[in-house]
């Protein structure tokens, strides 16, 4: 992988991977379904995802089995609501830069305390 991908384990064992270069997230649910969410790609593995096209290029989505849902803005910003009530916003700000400084690491790019995937 690379410096543009990060992962964090959320409550209830849900793993969130953030890919800054490709501008999407992957949710790996402990019950099995995997959800790939981004402006250019919305896909469920092990579950169906209903997608609504909204004005201005935005998309709404609802995952069938895991009950996650949310909105993807036209610029790629993802507003995610998990079944357990946790709401997250993932913003992608330009291309990821890896020059070794902390503000260019995961916390500087996505505001989460997470670990870089190698």
Rosetta blueprint (number, residue, H / E / L):
1 X L
2 X L
3 X L
4 X L
5 X E
6 X E
7 X E
8 X E
9 X E
10 X L
11 X H
12 X H
13 X H
14 X L
15 X E
16 X E
17 X E
18 X E
19 X E
20 X L
21 X L
22 X L
23 X L
24 X E
25 X E
26 X E
27 X E
28 X E
29 X L
30 X L
31 X L
32 X L
33 X L
34 X E
35 X E
36 X E
37 X E
38 X E
39 X L
40 X L
41 X E
42 X E
43 X E
44 X E
45 X E
46 X L
47 X L
48 X L
49 X E
50 X E
51 X E
52 X E
53 X E
54 X L
55 X H
56 X H
57 X H
58 X L
59 X E
60 X E
61 X E
62 X E
63 X E
64 X L
65 X L
66 X L
67 X L
68 X L
69 X E
70 X E
71 X E
72 X E
73 X L
74 X L
75 X L
76 X L
77 X L
78 X E
79 X E
80 X E
81 X E
82 X L
83 X L
84 X L
85 X L
86 X L
87 X E
88 X E
89 X E
90 X E
91 X L
92 X L
93 X L
94 X L
95 X L
96 X L
97 X L
98 X L
99 X L
100 X L
101 X L
102 X H
103 X H
104 X H
105 X L
106 X H
107 X H
108 X H
109 X H
110 X H
111 X L
112 X L
113 X L
114 X L
115 X E
116 X E
117 X L
118 X L
